[in-house]
Amino acid sequence: MSSRVTNSWSGLREAAESAGDNDQHEPRSKRDSAAERTVMGRIASIMEAFDGGPRVLTLGALSERTGLPKSTLHRLADQLRGVGWVERESGGYRIGMRLFELGSLALGGNRLPDAALPHLQVLAARTGLSAQLAVLDHTDVVYLERIVTGPVPLPTRRGGRKPAYCTALGKAMVAFDDDATQEVISARMPRKTRHTITEPDLLWTELGKVRETGVALDRGEAYADLVCVAAPIRSSGRAIGAVSVTGPAGRMRWSAATDAVRSAAAAIWNANFSVGAGGQA
């Protein structure tokens, strides 16, 4: 492990000790309002507050998004600045470059995006729709790569998350993972649009259709103005990821998109193992 990474964790350990000691002096009601989170849980909530929000967050905005007292936030933010995970900017805090570097290490250990990228480009060109690659993390989809095309911007981003139950990508992977199916169906499924499937029985039936056809559909379930077709990247057993095309309903040609994502998923599967064996994708 590099000295920079070691220093980062040393600094966070100091943050944990400092915040843990100082929080004992806060009124019991304030500590209860933070749901008695562990210190690392509090740090995670600070970092997650930036997901889907403004690039710069004030201390007040961080408090509102995390539920943490400003005094706790101020101490932890100062420690996070020390290790480069957040940086001060006029008016508040933003994600630091060191966190970006560490995130790049995680992606660097996953060869799937490298194997998939040329096939995503072909998929986007073939369909005229945006193409995306994702993996499953418990009940969430994590976006690894995307090729955006067309006049409608995607509300997703690389490294971003969405609940699996309301996305084609998520359903394409969950359908081939019994543990994930149980976890998703047992979790809350808030309604995102009027088309969102929120009943466990209905989602169970939907996942059965995915297993039968090998593709998953999102008919405006996550975003009312966007639809999606996805296919799992698999040969047998669990899916290692999924690929999709997304766009406005008026531009979606369901049959052609289905054929295209199936072909792309198969090509990515083969390319992924070619890369792993040292060949060329």
Secondary structure, DSSP 8 states (H G I E B T S, - for coil): --HHHHHHHHHHHHHHHHHHHHHTTS-HHHHHHTTT--HHHHHHHHHHTTTTS-SSB-HHHHHHHH---HHHHHHHHHHHHHTTSEEEETTEEEE-HHHHHHHHHHHHT--HHHHHHHHHHHHHHHHSSEEEEEEEETTEEEEEEEE--SSS--S--TT-EEEGGGSHHHHHHHTT-HHHHHHHHHS----SSTT----HHHHHHHHHHHHHHS-EEESSSSSTT-EEEEEEE-SSSS-SEEEEEEE-GGG--HHHHHHHHHHHHHHHHHHHHHHHTT---
